[in-house]
Amino acid sequence: MMTTSRDRALYYVLYSGNLYGTERMALATLKAVQQDLAVCLVAPHGAVHGAADADGIATIEYAGKKDLACKLRLAWRSGPAPAVITTSVTQALVALGVGATLPRRRIVHLHAVHGGTEAHGAYGRKAWLNRLPIRQIAVSPYVGRRLVEHGVRPQRIALLENFLTDQRIASAPLRPAFTARGAKKIVVVSRVDAVKQLPLLFAAFDADASLVGNIEIAVIGDGPQKPEYEALARQRYPSVRFVGWRDDVPKVLAEADALVHLNHEEPFGLVVLEAMAARLPVLVPDGGGAGEIVRQADGAGRFFAPGDAQDLARELAKLADESPSALNALAERGHRLARERYSEAARRKTLLGLLGCSSFRRLPDIGRKQG
């Protein structure tokens, strides 16, 4: 039976108070079911609390395992039956422990796996949850396959792909239609650290000197490697600028000519959907979660070979010389894909089904690598 706001409250527990992809998806998930359930975000101190407040989502701030346990116990002792989505194994064990102290409360427990580049922490430890009463939720087929590779039982995995809320798509600033030849103004939205493969940009300019003066690349984001990469760009790669983080990313996307996504081990690539919502052409590696997004519809974006700077340079050169009609076709197909496949309505129905204790759903093509 489907739950309603009268009999269930959903708590989404984060391990970070930042406002990156995982945190933005937690907010989108809670917002999607806000009319059906009481919802609450549980996270350490950080910017995500302010974003939740702006969306009318209640929050609980915690500091450490003991504080999390105390605050969950206090919240779950009365009121609607609690459901919880955790994002780390430690949180999952804490939530199970709290539930054991409240035997009369029937707690539905989902564990969202957003993936990552550090395989043991992102996937390997999840096998510890195999025997526990927890559904593991993969945010993409790629994440699901990585879980199975690391020992998670396929029958314990359900698929709930990341998405954009209807409000996010409707309010996205749109890039005007192309009228001139070529996508010259490229944007990369990424944390600036080694795992994001940003040095591929430099290697692409080394591979094709004709790109210099023909395209400009702005990297939006902060991170530990920013001073190092910024200094290198100033010295040798003037076409690449490290802008730092911007609060107005939707506006930045709408003012660019194309988005380039570099990491072929990215578990999803939410910014690819955000670029599509802005009617911005995208260029992604033919692998990982970002590649899976673009593969869902023919002509929704362009690919380059994962980790291959020469192929990246070739595809950048093609975009820089592409006709306005071809660029507009790319942008429109991507926009349609974001609206139709990655919609709030489809994800809301799946999530409510999981919270209503529907049976486990095997991930499609669980054992097969695509691409």
C-alpha positions as CSV (number, residue, x, y, z in Angstrom):
1,M,0.0,0.0,0.0
2,M,1.3,3.5,-0.9
3,T,2.2,5.6,2.0
4,T,0.9,9.1,2.6
5,S,1.8,12.1,4.7
6,R,-0.5,10.8,7.4
7,D,1.6,7.7,8.1
8,R,5.2,8.2,7.1
9,A,8.0,10.8,7.4
10,L,11.2,10.6,5.3
11,Y,14.6,11.5,6.7
12,Y,17.5,11.9,4.3
13,V,20.8,11.5,6.2
14,L,23.9,13.1,4.5
15,Y,27.6,12.7,5.5
16,S,28.4,16.2,4.3
17,G,26.9,19.6,4.7
18,N,28.3,20.8,1.3
19,L,26.2,21.6,-1.7
20,Y,27.7,19.3,-4.4
21,G,25.8,16.7,-6.5
22,T,25.0,14.3,-3.7
23,E,23.6,17.0,-1.5
24,R,21.6,18.6,-4.4
25,M,20.1,15.2,-5.2
26,A,19.1,14.7,-1.6
27,L,17.2,18.0,-1.7
28,A,15.6,17.2,-5.0
29,T,14.5,13.8,-3.7
30,L,12.9,15.3,-0.6
31,K,11.3,18.1,-2.7
32,A,9.8,15.5,-5.1
33,V,7.8,13.8,-2.3
34,Q,7.2,16.8,-0.1
35,Q,3.5,16.8,-0.9
36,D,3.2,13.1,0.0
37,L,5.3,12.8,3.1
38,A,6.7,14.8,5.9
39,V,10.4,15.3,5.0
40,C,13.5,16.2,6.8
41,L,17.2,16.6,5.8
42,V,19.8,15.4,8.4
43,A,23.3,16.7,7.8
44,P,26.4,18.2,9.4
45,H,26.8,21.9,9.4
46,G,27.0,23.5,6.0
47,A,25.4,25.3,3.1
48,V,22.9,22.4,2.4
49,H,20.9,23.6,5.4
50,G,20.3,27.0,3.9
51,A,19.3,25.5,0.6
52,A,16.8,23.2,2.4
53,D,15.3,26.1,4.3
54,A,14.8,27.9,1.0
55,D,12.8,24.9,-0.3
56,G,10.7,24.7,2.9
57,I,12.4,21.4,4.0
58,A,13.0,20.9,7.7
59,T,16.5,20.1,8.8
60,I,18.4,18.5,11.6
61,E,22.1,19.3,12.1
62,Y,24.4,16.7,13.8
63,A,28.0,16.4,14.7
64,G,29.3,12.9,14.9
65,K,27.8,9.4,15.3
66,K,26.6,9.8,18.9
67,D,24.9,13.1,18.1
68,L,23.3,11.5,15.0
69,A,21.9,8.6,17.1
70,C,20.5,10.9,19.8
71,K,18.8,13.2,17.3
72,L,17.3,10.3,15.2
73,R,16.0,8.6,18.3
74,L,14.4,11.9,19.5
75,A,12.8,12.5,16.1
76,W,11.6,8.9,15.6
77,R,10.0,8.2,19.0
78,S,6.7,9.7,18.0
79,G,4.8,11.1,15.0
80,P,4.5,9.5,11.6
81,A,6.3,6.2,11.0
82,P,9.9,7.0,10.0
83,A,11.6,6.0,6.7
84,V,15.3,6.9,6.3
85,I,17.7,7.2,3.4
86,T,21.3,6.9,4.5
87,T,24.4,7.6,2.4
88,S,27.3,6.0,4.3
89,V,27.7,2.6,5.9
90,T,28.3,4.2,9.3
91,Q,25.0,6.1,9.1
92,A,23.2,2.9,8.1
93,L,24.5,1.1,11.2
94,V,23.6,4.1,13.4
95,A,20.1,4.2,12.0
96,L,19.7,0.4,12.4
97,G,20.9,0.7,16.0
98,V,18.4,3.5,16.7
99,G,15.6,1.5,15.2
100,A,16.4,-1.5,17.4
101,T,15.8,0.7,20.5
102,L,12.3,1.6,19.1
103,P,10.9,-1.9,18.5
104,R,7.3,-0.7,18.0
105,R,8.3,1.7,15.2
106,R,8.4,0.1,11.8
107,I,11.3,1.9,10.0
108,V,11.8,1.5,6.2
109,H,15.5,1.9,5.5
110,L,17.0,2.7,2.1
111,H,20.7,3.2,1.4
112,A,21.5,5.6,-1.5
113,V,24.7,4.8,-3.3
114,H,25.9,7.9,-5.2
115,G,29.2,6.2,-6.1
116,G,32.6,7.8,-6.3
117,T,36.2,7.3,-7.6
118,E,37.6,5.7,-4.5
119,A,36.2,2.2,-5.1
120,H,36.4,0.6,-1.7
121,G,34.7,3.4,0.1
122,A,32.2,4.1,-2.6
123,Y,31.3,0.5,-3.5
124,G,33.3,-2.2,-1.6
125,R,32.1,-1.4,1.9
126,K,28.5,-1.6,0.7
127,A,28.7,-5.4,0.6
128,W,28.7,-5.3,4.4
129,L,25.0,-4.4,4.2
130,N,24.0,-7.5,2.2
131,R,22.5,-9.3,5.2
132,L,20.8,-6.3,6.8
133,P,17.2,-5.2,6.2
134,I,18.2,-2.4,3.9
135,R,17.5,-1.7,0.2
136,Q,20.5,-0.3,-1.6
137,I,19.5,2.3,-4.2
138,A,21.8,2.8,-7.2
139,V,21.6,6.3,-8.7
140,S,22.6,5.0,-12.2
141,P,23.0,1.7,-13.9
142,Y,26.8,2.3,-13.8
143,V,26.7,2.5,-10.0
144,G,24.6,-0.7,-9.9
145,R,27.1,-2.6,-11.9
146,R,30.0,-1.3,-9.8
147,L,28.1,-2.5,-6.6
148,V,27.8,-6.0,-8.1
149,E,31.5,-6.0,-9.0
150,H,32.3,-5.3,-5.4
151,G,30.1,-8.0,-3.9
152,V,26.7,-6.5,-3.4
153,R,23.9,-9.0,-4.3
154,P,22.0,-7.9,-7.3
155,Q,18.6,-8.8,-5.6
156,R,19.5,-6.2,-2.9
157,I,19.8,-3.4,-5.5
158,A,17.0,-1.1,-6.8
159,L,17.5,1.6,-9.4
160,L,16.5,5.2,-8.7
161,E,18.3,7.4,-11.2
162,N,19.2,10.9,-10.4
163,F,16.9,13.6,-11.9
164,L,16.0,17.3,-12.0
165,T,12.9,18.6,-10.3
166,D,10.2,20.0,-12.5
167,Q,10.8,23.4,-10.9
168,R,14.6,23.2,-11.7
169,I,13.8,22.4,-15.4
170,A,11.1,25.1,-15.7
171,S,13.2,27.8,-14.1
172,A,16.4,27.0,-15.9
173,P,17.7,30.0,-18.0
174,L,17.9,28.8,-21.6
175,R,20.8,29.3,-24.0
176,P,19.6,31.2,-27.1
177,A,19.6,29.4,-30.3
178,F,22.9,29.3,-32.2
179,T,23.1,31.7,-35.1
180,A,26.8,31.8,-35.7
181,R,29.1,28.9,-36.5
182,G,30.9,27.0,-33.8
183,A,30.8,26.4,-30.0
184,K,33.7,28.5,-28.9
185,K,32.9,29.3,-25.3
186,I,33.3,26.0,-23.3
187,V,32.4,25.5,-19.6
188,V,33.5,22.8,-17.3
189,V,31.7,22.6,-13.9
190,S,33.8,20.4,-11.5
191,R,35.5,20.2,-8.2
192,V,39.2,21.0,-8.9
193,D,40.9,17.9,-7.7
194,A,43.0,15.1,-9.3
195,V,40.2,12.6,-9.6
196,K,38.2,14.9,-11.9
197,Q,40.8,14.5,-14.7
198,L,41.1,18.2,-15.4
199,P,44.7,17.9,-16.8
200,L,43.0,16.4,-19.9
201,L,42.2,20.0,-20.9
202,F,45.9,20.9,-20.9
203,A,46.8,17.7,-22.8
204,A,44.1,18.5,-25.4
205,F,45.8,21.9,-26.2
206,D,49.1,20.1,-26.3
207,A,47.6,17.6,-28.8
208,D,46.1,20.3,-31.1
209,A,47.7,23.7,-31.1
210,S,45.0,25.1,-33.4
211,L,42.6,25.1,-30.4
212,V,44.6,28.0,-28.9
213,G,42.7,31.2,-29.8
214,N,39.8,29.2,-31.3
215,I,38.1,28.2,-28.1
216,E,38.1,29.4,-24.5
217,I,37.4,27.1,-21.5
218,A,36.2,28.3,-18.1
219,V,36.4,25.8,-15.2
220,I,33.8,26.6,-12.5
221,G,34.6,25.1,-9.2
222,D,37.0,25.0,-6.2
223,G,39.2,22.3,-4.8
224,P,42.7,21.4,-3.5
225,Q,44.4,21.5,-7.0
226,K,43.0,24.9,-8.0
227,P,46.1,26.9,-7.1
228,E,48.4,24.4,-9.0
229,Y,46.2,24.2,-12.1
230,E,45.5,27.9,-12.1
231,A,49.2,28.7,-12.1
232,L,49.9,26.2,-14.9
233,A,47.1,27.7,-17.0
234,R,48.4,31.2,-16.6
235,Q,51.9,30.1,-17.6
236,R,51.2,27.8,-20.5
237,Y,47.5,27.6,-21.3
238,P,45.9,31.0,-21.5
239,S,42.7,29.6,-23.2
240,V,41.9,27.8,-19.9
241,R,40.6,29.9,-17.0
242,F,39.9,28.6,-13.4
243,V,37.1,30.9,-12.3
244,G,36.3,29.3,-8.9
245,W,32.9,28.5,-7.6
246,R,29.9,30.4,-8.8
247,D,26.5,30.5,-7.1
248,D,24.8,31.2,-10.4
249,V,25.7,28.0,-12.3
250,P,22.4,27.8,-14.2
251,K,23.2,31.3,-15.6
252,V,26.8,30.4,-16.4
253,L,25.5,27.4,-18.4
254,A,23.0,29.4,-20.4
255,E,25.8,31.9,-21.4
256,A,28.2,29.2,-22.6
257,D,28.3,27.4,-26.0
258,A,28.9,23.9,-24.7
259,L,29.6,21.9,-21.5
260,V,32.5,19.5,-21.4
261,H,32.5,16.7,-18.7
262,L,35.9,15.0,-18.3
263,N,35.6,12.2,-15.7
264,H,34.8,8.8,-17.2
265,E,34.4,7.2,-13.7
266,E,31.8,9.7,-12.6
267,P,28.9,7.7,-11.2
268,F,26.2,10.0,-12.7
269,G,27.1,13.6,-13.8
270,L,24.2,15.8,-12.6
271,V,25.7,18.8,-14.3
272,V,25.2,17.1,-17.6
273,L,21.5,17.1,-17.0
274,E,21.6,20.7,-15.8
275,A,23.4,21.7,-19.0
276,M,20.7,19.9,-21.1
277,A,18.0,21.7,-19.1
278,A,19.7,25.0,-20.3
279,R,19.7,23.8,-23.9
280,L,23.5,23.6,-23.9
281,P,25.3,21.0,-26.1
282,V,27.4,18.5,-24.1
283,L,30.6,16.6,-24.8
284,V,31.2,13.7,-22.4
285,P,33.5,10.7,-22.1
286,D,32.1,7.5,-23.6
287,G,32.0,5.8,-20.2
288,G,30.7,6.1,-16.7
289,G,27.4,7.7,-15.6
290,A,27.8,10.8,-17.8
291,G,28.2,8.6,-20.9
292,E,25.1,6.6,-19.9
293,I,23.0,9.8,-19.7
294,V,23.9,10.9,-23.3
295,R,23.4,7.3,-24.6
296,Q,19.7,7.3,-23.7
297,A,18.9,9.3,-26.9
298,D,20.6,9.4,-30.2
299,G,22.1,12.8,-30.9
300,A,21.6,14.1,-27.4
301,G,25.4,14.9,-27.0
302,R,28.9,14.1,-28.3
303,F,31.4,11.6,-27.0
304,F,35.2,11.4,-26.7
305,A,37.2,8.3,-25.8
306,P,37.7,8.1,-22.0
307,G,41.0,9.6,-20.9
308,D,42.1,10.3,-24.5
309,A,43.4,13.8,-24.9
310,Q,43.8,13.6,-28.6
311,D,40.3,12.4,-29.1
312,L,39.1,15.2,-26.8
313,A,41.0,17.7,-28.9
314,R,39.4,16.3,-32.1
315,E,35.9,16.6,-30.7
316,L,36.6,20.2,-29.3
317,A,37.8,21.2,-32.8
318,K,34.6,19.7,-34.4
319,L,32.4,21.6,-32.0
320,A,34.4,24.8,-32.7
321,D,33.5,24.5,-36.4
322,E,30.0,23.0,-36.1
323,S,27.1,24.6,-38.0
324,P,24.4,26.5,-36.1
325,S,21.8,24.0,-37.2
326,A,23.8,21.0,-35.9
327,L,24.5,22.7,-32.6
328,N,20.8,23.6,-32.2
329,A,19.8,20.0,-32.9
330,L,22.2,18.7,-30.2
331,A,20.9,21.3,-27.7
332,E,17.2,20.4,-28.4
333,R,17.7,16.6,-28.2
334,G,19.5,17.0,-24.9
335,H,16.8,19.3,-23.6
336,R,14.1,16.8,-24.6
337,L,16.0,13.9,-22.9
338,A,16.3,15.9,-19.6
339,R,12.6,16.7,-19.6
340,E,11.3,13.3,-20.6
341,R,13.5,10.6,-19.1
342,Y,15.0,12.3,-16.1
343,S,11.7,13.8,-14.8
344,E,10.6,14.2,-11.2
345,A,7.3,12.4,-11.9
346,A,8.9,9.1,-12.8
347,R,11.3,9.2,-9.9
348,R,8.6,10.2,-7.4
349,K,6.6,7.1,-8.3
350,T,9.5,4.8,-7.9
351,L,10.6,6.3,-4.6
352,L,7.1,6.1,-3.1
353,G,6.9,2.5,-4.2
354,L,10.1,1.7,-2.4
355,L,9.0,3.5,0.7
356,G,5.7,1.5,0.5
357,C,7.8,-1.7,0.8
358,S,7.4,-2.9,-2.8
359,S,9.5,-5.8,-3.8
360,F,13.2,-5.5,-4.8
361,R,13.7,-4.7,-8.4
362,R,16.7,-6.1,-10.2
363,L,18.8,-3.6,-12.0
364,P,18.5,-3.9,-15.8
365,D,21.6,-5.2,-17.6
366,I,23.2,-5.6,-14.2
367,G,26.1,-7.7,-15.3
368,R,26.9,-6.0,-18.6
369,K,29.2,-3.0,-19.2
370,Q,27.9,-0.6,-21.8
371,G,29.9,1.3,-24.3
